Amino acid sequence: CSSDLLLGRIAAVVFALQAVVCAQAVGVFFDAKTEQIKFAADDVRAALAAKGFTVEMQSLSALTASYPHRKVVVALASDRAVSDLLVAQQGTVPSGSGAQAYGVRTTAAPQKSYWALGGDANGAMYGGLQIAEHIKFTGFSVTHENDEAPAIRRRGIKLNIPFDRDSVTYGKSKIDGINHAILHVWDLSFWTTWLDEMARHRYNVLSLWSNHPFTSMIKLPDYPDVAIRDVTNFDGKKITLSIDEKIAFWRKVMAHAKARGFDFYLFNWNIWTDGASGKYGITDDKSKAATSPATIAYMRKCMTALLATYPQLDGFGITQGEHMSDNDAENSVFLAKTFGAGFADYAKAHPERNLTFIHRCHLADFTEIKANFAELFTLPNVKFEMSYKYSLAHLYADP
């Protein structure tokens, strides 16, 4: 009898422990095929695990009214099956969810659960990230009911990046900082970690600025030896990379940016031809470059090839000035014949792709811009935008 009693007590303890474990289980339901939602769901998982919950990562297709445990649901508001279940469990579907917008809901039965329903994939991601933050601080102890939509739809970071000691960013005199940055620019873990963190802070636009990105990012059959070999910093440290490997690298960076909801842009300053100077008649001599037929032909092909190489690039931005002649009218014509014409060449050949061309309003006359870039204004798949730097290169606006 004593042994039977002992066994009974052990069984009771095991049953009680199982009940505790079950009580602490949380199902995270999400669409793993949508990268933004998958990212947010993983942050929810990490937050739950840090609070001691047992996490069950589940497909949305497994979401049913009979699921017995607490749950977190990250989905699109347009998903009828999800919204119907939310209503059946006494929740309200977010109304009027648009791009990047989301609603967070809490239901009580059969177990307390959190729901993040987005107007689009980015909205669902931001809602899921908010729930992860709530769980991080309060676990499942608080009821959350809120709808959010961005007041500023495009929240961007401008990052000046050097590709190589022979292809830098503006401010070459600041060699020490550029030297330390070059090798990090080619470290994929830098980009993935940084983009993840920026997404958590709700940024969704990234623009990378350099003097001449083309020689580190594309191949041109007509100019076979302009691409910069390897990656070298000013200390002579080197990474062995072919131009094909460099292209593969930047495609991975852009793909990760898209998976975190970012628009991706490249900008350049003019006129620099880093890596191509002195070859095929190409020059960036301030007194000659703007009227050099060889330089104009080269730059036009650069623009078209860049768009063709990177299907996830959203657009390109240009700057008039910095290293151009004092003839502003001549400079504007150069930019139109090179980047404007190359952009148009690609856009006309690929009407299915929507692109943005950005002209920085710097040492430029808008009347000349309208005249010289008239063709881009007429293309239905091209959005022509102006960039005005109101703060004049300072962190804060300076009257």
C-alpha positions, 0 to 999 in steps of 0.5 A, spaced: 500 500 500 505 504 501 508 503 494 501 504 491 501 511 495 507 513 493 506 512 486 500 515 486 503 521 489 508 521 484 503 521 478 499 527 481 506 531 481 507 529 474 500 531 472 500 538 476 507 539 472 504 538 466 498 542 467 503 548 469 507 547 462 500 547 458 498 553 462 505 556 460 504 554 452 503 560 447 502 558 440 504 564 435 500 563 428 503 567 422 504 566 415 512 564 414 511 565 407 511 573 408 518 575 410 516 581 414 511 577 418 516 571 419 521 576 422 515 579 427 513 572 429 520 570 431 521 577 435 514 575 439 517 568 440 524 570 443 520 575 447 515 569 450 521 565 451 525 570 455 519 570 459 519 563 460 513 561 456 513 554 452 512 557 444 509 553 439 510 556 432 504 555 428 502 556 421 496 560 420 492 554 417 493 551 423 489 556 427 482 554 430 477 555 435 479 549 439 486 551 440 487 550 448 492 555 449 494 562 449 496 565 442 499 570 438 496 571 431 500 576 426 496 576 420 493 581 414 487 584 416 484 582 409 485 574 411 478 573 412 479 566 416 483 570 421 478 576 422 472 571 423 475 567 428 477 574 432 470 576 431 468 569 434 472 570 440 469 577 442 474 581 438 473 587 433 477 587 426 481 593 425 477 598 420 480 602 415 487 599 415 492 602 410 499 601 408 503 600 414 497 600 418 495 595 424 491 594 429 492 590 436 487 586 439 486 582 446 481 576 447 480 573 453 477 566 451 478 560 451 485 563 453 488 570 453 490 572 446 494 577 442 492 579 435 496 583 430 492 585 424 496 589 418 493 593 412 499 590 409 505 586 410 509 591 413 503 593 417 502 586 420 510 586 421 509 593 425 503 590 429 507 584 431 513 587 433 509 592 438 506 585 441 513 583 442 515 589 445 509 589 450 510 581 452 518 583 453 515 588 458 509 586 461 508 578 459 501 577 458 498 581 464 496 587 460 490 588 455 492 592 448 487 595 444 490 600 439 490 602 432 496 605 429 498 608 422 504 612 420 504 620 420 510 619 416 510 614 411 517 614 409 522 614 414 529 613 412 536 613 413 541 616 409 548 612 409 554 615 406 558 608 404 565 607 401 566 601 397 573 601 396 580 606 397 579 607 389 571 608 390 569 612 396 564 617 399 564 624 399 569 627 404 575 623 402 579 628 406 576 624 412 580 618 411 580 615 418 573 614 418 572 611 411 578 607 412 575 603 418 568 603 414 570 600 408 571 592 410 564 593 414 561 595 408 562 588 405 560 584 411 553 581 410 552 580 418 553 588 418 547 589 414 542 584 416 543 586 423 543 593 422 537 592 417 533 588 423 534 593 428 532 599 423 526 595 422 524 594 429 525 602 430 520 602 424 524 605 419 523 603 412 527 607 407 534 606 406 539 610 401 546 609 400 550 615 398 557 614 394 561 618 389 561 612 384 557 606 386 558 603 379 565 600 379 563 596 385 556 594 383 556 592 376 559 589 369 559 592 363 561 588 357 563 594 353 568 596 359 570 590 361 576 592 366 573 598 369 570 594 375 574 594 381 577 588 383 577 585 390 576 590 396 582 594 399 582 599 404 587 605 405 591 600 410 592 595 405 587 590 408 584 586 402 578 582 401 578 577 395 571 578 391 570 578 384 565 583 381 560 577 380 561 576 388 560 583 389 553 583 385 551 577 389 553 580 395 549 587 394 543 582 391 543 579 398 543 586 402 537 588 398 533 582 399 534 582 406 532 590 406 525 588 402 524 582 407 524 588 413 520 592 409 525 597 406 525 601 400 532 601 397 535 607 393 542 609 391 545 616 390 551 619 387 555 625 387 558 628 381 562 628 377 566 622 379 568 616 375 572 612 380 575 606 377 574 608 370 578 614 370 583 614 364 580 608 361 576 608 354 577 616 354 573 616 361 574 622 365 572 626 371 576 632 370 571 638 372 573 642 366 572 636 361 567 631 364 560 634 363 562 635 355 566 629 354 562 624 349 566 618 352 564 619 359 557 621 357 556 614 354 559 610 359 555 614 365 548 612 361 550 605 360 552 605 368 545 607 369 541 602 365 546 596 367 545 598 375 537 597 374 538 591 370 542 588 375 538 589 381 531 588 380 530 590 387 532 597 387 527 602 387 530 608 384 536 612 383 538 619 386 543 624 383 546 630 385 548 636 381 555 639 384 560 637 388 565 636 383 562 639 377 564 645 373 561 652 374 557 652 368 550 649 372 546 649 365 552 645 362 552 640 368 544 639 368 545 637 361 550 632 363 546 629 368 540 628 363 544 625 358 547 620 362 543 618 368 536 621 366 537 618 359 540 611 362 534 611 366 529 612 361 532 607 357 531 601 362 524 604 364 521 604 357 524 597 356 521 594 362 514 598 363 512 593 368 517 595 373 515 602 377 521 606 379 523 612 382 528 618 380 530 623 385 534 629 383 537 633 389 535 640 389 542 642 390 546 647 385 540 646 380 535 650 377 528 647 377 526 650 370 532 647 367 531 640 370 524 640 367 526 642 360 532 637 360 528 631 364 522 632 360 522 625 357 522 622 364 516 626 366 512 622 361 513 615 363 508 612 367 512 607 371 517 613 373 516 617 379 520 623 378 522 626 385 526 632 388 530 632 394 531 638 398 536 638 404 533 643 408 538 642 414 544 644 410 548 638 412 546 639 419 543 634 424 538 640 426 535 645 421 539 651 422 535 658 420 
